[in-house]
Amino acid sequence: MKRTIYALVAFILLIMSLNSCKKPPESSPAPVYNMNFTLSAGTAPLLPGPGHVVTNTTLRYYLNYVQFYVGYPRLEKADGTEVPITNLFVVEFNDEPVATPNSVYNNTFSFSVPAGTYTGIKFGIGVPDKILDTIKHFHYGLNDPLSADYWGMLWPGVDSVIRNIAIDMLADTSKQQNQAVNRDYTFHILEDAPNSHAVNIYSDILFPEAFTVSNGDSRTDTFNLDFNKVFFNIANPIDLRNSVSGDMNTAQNIPLGEMINKNFYSSITLK
């Protein structure tokens, strides 16, 4: 009888020892949500640079660069709850990038998000007021999207004034469309700031899209900017032949800046 008890105790101790040596199960990483931005001229991909002249029904042009802030991207749930992804980053399409692309200056961005079911993604173009109000100076590090030292999005000489959108393009503005593509346009759509004429035209866009992500999943949503629609929008066309480029911060230029901003928002679609 004693031997039986001893054997049973030894067996129990062995099982306990083996269980104590087992590693706890590894948990899957949080889902990864990727935001990918593309650029097109109509249905064709648009590449910056003089070797990529676009011909449309209005005029020929090519793009040197377009850069814009994406502010407060967040995922939306069916009950209206919003899940923040990050605060701010710069989307860039450049013939000659002003800096090496990184986690805050690029056209592809990756974020960890909570597992769950979502009904859409929401973000704005530009720097939201809540972020703008925190700006005390304009010398930030390489991984700060507000850096004036790297991205070229701060208005030189005016602290706290941020360019929501920066565009540089060249166009053939001749009526016959048979001249050189060499009229340079630079448009800077600005944020509001004290003692300036800049306008604050940041607002949110909601892209409905139902999806579910679980731990270990990776999801990519692609947002396309159709640059043709920024200036050659049928509903709100902009006459480049009679437009003056520059910072959209004067009584003359603010209406043009508002038109460009309105078209810019409507030119971004979820693919």
N, C-alpha and C positions, 0 to 999 in steps of 0.2 A: 504494500500500500504506500509506504514511504517513498519507494522508488518511483511509483506512478506520480506522486505529488511532486517529487523533485524533477522528474522529466517534464511535467506540465509547466512548472515554474520556469525551467530552463527554456522551454519552447516559447513561453510568453516573453521572456527577456530577449530572446533572439529576434522575435517579431518586432518588439519595441526598438531594438538596436537597428534593425534594417530600416524601419520607418524613419528613425531619426537621421539616417544618412541620406535619405531621399531629398533632392533639391525641390524647392517649391516650384510649381509650374510658372513659366515665364509669361507675363502678360503681354499682349500685343500692343504695339505703339499706337498712339492716338492717330486718327485719320489725318491725312495730308490733303490740303486744299490748294490747288495751283491756279493762279490767275495768269492767263496768257493773253497778250495784246498783239494784234496784227494790224497792218496798215494796207489799205487798198485804194485804187482809183476805180470806182465802180466795182466790177467783179474781178478785176485783175490786180494781183499783188503790186504794191507800190514800193519801190526802193528809192531811197534818197540819192541825190547826186546828179550831175549834168549828163551822165550817160543814160538817164532814165526819164526822158521827156515824155510827158503825158499829153495826148491830143484828145480834146473833147469838142463838143459843139460850140463852146464859147471861146476858149483860147488855149494855147499850148503853154505848159509850165513844167518846171521841175522843182522838187523840194530839196532844200539843204537840210532842214531839220524841222521836226515838231516835237515838243516836249510838253508834258502836262502833269499836274499833280492829281493823284487819286486820294481823296480824303475819306477817312472813316469807313473803309469797306467793312461790311458785316453781313452775316447770313440771317435770313428771316425765317421764323417758324410760323406755322398755321395760326397760332394764337396771337400773332403780332410781336412776339418776343424777338429781340434782335441779339445776335451773338457777335460781338466785335472780333474782327480778324487782326487788325493793326490800326495804327493812327494815320499813317501817311507814307506815300512813296512817289517817286517820279518815273513816269513812263517816257522812254526816249526812243526816237528814231532819228538817227543822225548819219549824214554822209561821213563826217569826221567827229566821232563822239568827244565831248569835252572832258570825259573822265572814263576810267575803266568801269564797265558795268559791275554792279554788286547787288547786295540784298535790298537796297533802297533806290537804286538807279538802274533800270533795266527795262525789258519788256516781258519778262517772265518772273513770277514771284511765287514762293511756296510758304505755306503757313500750316501749323498744327491747329486743328479745330476739334471741338468736342464731337463725339459720336452722336448721331441723331438724325432726324428727318427734317428737311428744310424745304421751304417753298420758293425761295428766291435769294438773290444777292442784291445789296443796295450799296451805292457809293456816290460820292460827288466829285466834280472836277474842280480842283483848286484846294486852297488851304481853308479848312473850316474856321469860323470865328473863334471857337474855343481854343484852337491851337494857335491861331494868330495872336490872340490876346496874351499868350505866354511868352512871346518873343521879346527878349531884352537886348539882344545884340545879334550880330550876324556872322560870328566866327564859330562854326560848329565842326565836329569831326567828320571823318570820311563816311561813317555809317549813319549820319544824321541827314534826313532828306531836306532839312532847312538850310543846309550849309551853303553859304555864299561863295565859299572858296572852291567849290567843285562843280556845281550843277548849272550855274549861270541863271538861276531863277529868282534871285533877289535883285530888285531895282537898285543899281549902283548909286551910292550917295544918299539914299533915303532909307534909313533904318526901319525895319518892320514892314516894308511894302514888298509883297511877294507876287511874282508873276504866276497866275494860275495856269496860263497857256502861253507858250512861246513858239512862234512860227517864223521861219525864214524860207522864202521861195523866190524864184525868178520866173518871169512870164514874158511872152511875146504879146504885147498889147496892140499890135497893128490890126487894122480892120481886115486886111487881107490874110492875116496869119501867115505871112511869108518873110518875116524879119527874124533877127536873132532873138533867142530867149534870154534876154539880158536886163530886163527891168526888175530891179531887186525890191522886194517887199519884206519888211520885218514887222510882225504884229505881236505885241505883248498885251495880253489880257490880264489886268491887274486886280489885286485884292484892295479892299478899302483900308484906309489908315488915317490917323489924325492928321489934320493940316495938309491933306493932299486931295487931288481931284479924282482919285481912283474910285472905281465903283466895285462894290462887293456883289458879285453875281454867282457866288457859290450856291449850289442847290443839289439835292439828291436825285439819283435815278434808280428806279427799281426794275430789276430784270427778273420776271417770274420764271422759276425753274424748279420743279419738284424733284428731289433726290434724297437718298438715304446713304449715309456713310457710317461704317462700323470701324472699330479698332483694327488697324492694319491696312485699311483701304487708302487708296489715293484717287482723287478726282481732279480733273482739269476742266475749267470753263474758259473758253476763248472769246474775247471781246474784240470786235473789229471796228476800226475807225475808217470810214469811207471818206477820204479826204476830198474827193470831188464834191461831196455834199456840203462841205464847210463853206465853200465860196460859190459853187454853181448849183445851189439848192433851188429847185423849181418853185418851192413855196416861199422862199426868202432869199432871192438871188442877190449877190453882192457885185457891184460894178467895180472891178479892179482898175479899169482904165481911169476912173475918176476918184480913186481912193488914195489916201495918204497913209503911208506906213509909219510905225513908231509905237510908243507906249500909249495905250488907250486910256489916257488920263487927262485929257483936255475937253473943253466943252465941244470942240469940233469932232474929236475922235471917240468920245464915250459912246455915242449912238452906233458908230461902226463896231466898236468893241462889243457892245451888247448884241449886235446882229451876228458877229462871228461866234460869240459864246453860245447863243441860242442854236445856231446851226451845228456847232461842235457837239453839243449835247445830243441832238437828234441824229447825228451821224455815227454814233456808237451803238452797235447791236451785239447781242449775244448770239454767237454762231452755233 
